[in-house]
C-alpha cells in the first residue's frame, strides 16, 4: 500500500476520506480502499449513520478503483 506522509494526508480534502469529520481511512487508491474495508470496525467514536455514509463512500471508491466488494452493508463485514 502506498503510505501517505503527514503532509500528503493533510493536503487531502475531507471528501477523500471514508470518515471525513474524523479524517479517517483515506480513499486515494485501490490499496487504501481495501485497507479502509479491513479496518472499518476499528474506527471509534462514530455513529451508525456515519458508518452508513462512510460505507457509501467506500463503495463508490471501490467501484472507481476496481475493488470488488461482496458485502452490501458494513454490517456484513467479517460475517463470512
SULHUGI-V523430 format. One record per residue. N is the residue number from 1. OMEGA is omega in whole degrees, -180 to 180 (NA if undefined). Layout:
n = <N;N>
omega = <OMEGA;OMEGA>
This chain:
n = <1;2;3;4;5;6;7;8;9;10;11;12;13;14;15;16;17;18;19;20;21;22;23;24;25;26;27;28;29;30;31;32;33;34;35;36;37;38;39;40;41;42;43;44;45;46;47;48;49;50;51;52;53;54;55;56;57;58;59;60;61;62;63;64;65;66;67;68;69;70;71;72;73;74;75;76;77;78;79;80>
omega = <175;-179;177;173;-175;-179;179;180;180;180;-179;173;176;-180;-178;178;175;178;-172;-178;-179;-175;180;175;176;-178;-173;-177;-177;-180;178;179;179;179;179;178;-177;-176;-174;-176;179;180;-176;173;177;-179;175;177;177;176;177;180;178;-180;177;179;179;-180;179;179;178;178;-179;-175;176;178;180;178;-177;-179;177;-177;176;179;180;-178;178;-178;-176;NA>
